[in-house]
Amino acid sequence: MFRQTIKSLTIGTITALTATTSTLAQVPTLQNLHIVQKSSFTCEPHLRTYIVKPLDNRQGFGIRCVKFSGGKSGNTIPRLAWYGEGNWGGAKYRHLGQAIYRGSNLFGFASDIHGNGEDINNNFPGNLQIKVISFSTIRVTGAWNEEWQLVKSTHYKPLPKPTTCGGYLDEYKVSDLNGNRQGEGLRCVLRVGPKNTTWFGNGNWGGTTYSHLGTRSLNGYGASDICAAGFGPICNTFNYGSLKLNPVNGGFNVTGAWSEKWR
C-alpha cells in the first residue's frame, strides 16, 4: 500500500481536533494520524522502487520495480529483474527486463509490453549495459541511456492494468490448477535472455486483484507482489524456491506455494 508521509499538526489543529466528531476521537494518538497523498507510488515492501532519470536530453519519467537475485559471473541467474513503465516525450511505455552476467559484465534484456494503450513497442535482446553502482544507483547504457535512483516513494500515477503482453513475450492465461478457486490472470514471460526465467503477472483471485514480478535464483523461482495503488491490494512475497514451474503441453503447471495453470 501507499507509504504515507506523516504531517506535523499545529497546536491550533490539535485544539480543533479535540472538539470534532467521535470518528476522529477514535484515532489512538495524533502522532499516528497519517495523511494520504494520492499521487504517492511505491513498489515496496517486497520490491525496491527506483525513479528513472535520462542521461541525455529526453524529456520524461518512469518507475522501476526491482527484484534482486543471485546472479554472478559464471551462471545464468539474473542479478536483477524489473518491471518498468513511464513516459518518454509524451509516449507511454511498459516493459519487463532482466540482467545477466556475461563474464564480468552485466547485460540487460527487456521487452515492451504492448497492446494496452502503450505507444512504444521495442525489444532489447541483450543490448543493454547494466552497472549496479550501488543499491541506490543503477546505470543503464547501450540501447538505453538512463539512471535509476532508489526512493521510498515518488509522485507517479500508474498506467491502466494490462490485459495482453504484446508480441515480444510469451503470454499465458491463468486459472486455478485444481479448479477450486474463482479467478483468472495474465502472465507475460520474457523470451530474451534465459527463457522462462522472469515474468510479470496480474489478475484476481476471488475478486481481489494482484500484480507481481517473478524470477529465479539459485534456489529456484520466487515472486513478489507490486504493492501499489493500481496494481491491486494483495501484497505478498514468495521466497526463492517456493514456486515450481513444471513444463506441460501448452504451458506450465505452477506448484508449491501456488497452484496455477498457465496455458
Secondary structure, DSSP 8 states (H G I E B T S, - for coil): ----EE----HHHHHHHHTS-HHHHTSS-GGG-EE--TTEE--TTTSEEEEEEESSS--EEEEEEEEE----TTS-S-SEEEEEEEEETTEEEEEEEEEEEETTEEEEEEEE--SSS-S---EEEEEEEEEEEETTEEEEEET--EEEEEES-EE-------S---TTEEEEEEEETTS-S-EEEEEEEE-SSSTTS-EEEEEEETTEEEEEEEEEETTEEEEEE--STTT-S---EEEEEEEEEEEETTEEEEEES--EEE-
